[in-house]
Amino acid sequence: MNPALKNLLRPHYIDLQGYVSAGMESDKSAEKIFLNANENPYELPDLEGFNRYPEPQPKALAAAYAKAYDIAPDQIVMTRGADEAIVILTKLFCEPTPNQHPREGGDLQQTTGDAVLVCPPTFGMYGVDAKAMPSNVVEVPLLKENGTFALDKEKIIETALSYTPSPHRGEGRGGGASIKLIYICSPNNPTGTSFPHDQIAEICREVEGQAVVILDETYAEFSSQGSMTARLADHPNLIILRTLSKSYSMAGMRMGCFISGDTNFIALVKAKALDAYPLPQASVEAALHALSGDIRPIAKANIEKLIAERERLIPLLSGNPLVRHIYPSDANFLLIEMEKAGEFIKFATQNNVVIRDFSTKPYTEDCIRLSIGTPEQNNLVLKLLNDFAP
Ligand SMILES: Cc1ncc(COP(=O)(O)O)c(C=O)c1O
């Protein structure tokens, strides 16, 4: 495993013996009789095949992901959505802070636990999963400039390097906590902003050996700059999250993955850090279908429709006198700053249209986040905005 990951991994994972499930011990050949996993031999009508535990990391699905993301199958850990990938990565890298509640923005030198660095406003689960360890959360907010958001690259690097790694790693390192994970979400939820790949690459280079950069590409398919998977080989400390939830319309199936250039790291994770049978059979079958040659072009066409709708909506929404600003978006949603944001959300809810309220959250004051729907749904939002008389 490359030292940029190995030296930051919680050390007990190196020696940990992972669970070997019955499913891992034997293939599922049709001619075999399986009496090894305490499964029920009777299949229920219309639920055939579900009496058997699924393959833990199905090879056919890894191959399908690999084709879709233009990587090798052994670079992927398949998870229940990108959400579970975040939980697993937190568990792998962040040492808990015993008997101590981590404080946001607190003095890390006073604690022995690890930390994650997040750039708010961003996806809330990075911080929630870190606090659940419990580990610390350090914020380096996005910069609001020229009507959009930008990474505070210098501050991210400076902050990540200014905390000495945890003492448990030894080797003459100092005390205090260490920022183990830097989360960059691009396109970012809830702002919709894509951050330049060169900036992300520079952060990876500068913090290599000190921190792992987790690039969340949940919305990459909607963005003009696409994915950074082609640059994984250049950055041993870069891990990329992908999901079928958005671009493949599969949120209900909970299928995602994380990707690394280091196949030894991926093998370690599969052997030691996953649940025994993490991926439900129905979800695996649905994912294989979604990624098949028949369905991928349909998913691609839907992405194009959503991007076209996003672009159609921007001038129409901007024309409303209540709308102050629409942040440039590379995703399937818009962050809209407006007068009476909270009241409009209530008005929309009364009319059975549910929109996410960010108006009272830090960094997104007076903002709502509108997911792009079908043209009819979007037209209804435009009508509601015109009818709204605060
Ligand atoms: C930025 C970001 N990351 C991860 C997720 C979780 O995605 P999944 O459905 O794959 O768990 C979301 C869900 O909205 C998200 O916005």
The ligand as an ORCA input file, in Angstrom:
! r2SCAN-3c Opt
* xyz 0 1
  C     -22.578     15.601     -1.932
  C     -23.277     14.344     -1.621
  N     -22.548     13.271     -1.279
  C     -23.131     12.102     -1.003
  C     -24.507     11.974     -1.030
  C     -25.101     10.656     -0.697
  O     -25.395     10.003     -1.873
  P     -25.900      8.508     -1.922
  O     -27.322      8.559     -2.308
  O     -25.047      7.864     -2.963
  O     -25.676      7.910     -0.575
  C     -25.317     13.075     -1.358
  C     -26.774     12.953     -1.367
  O     -27.528     13.839     -1.635
  C     -24.671     14.289     -1.659
  O     -25.372     15.385     -1.993
*
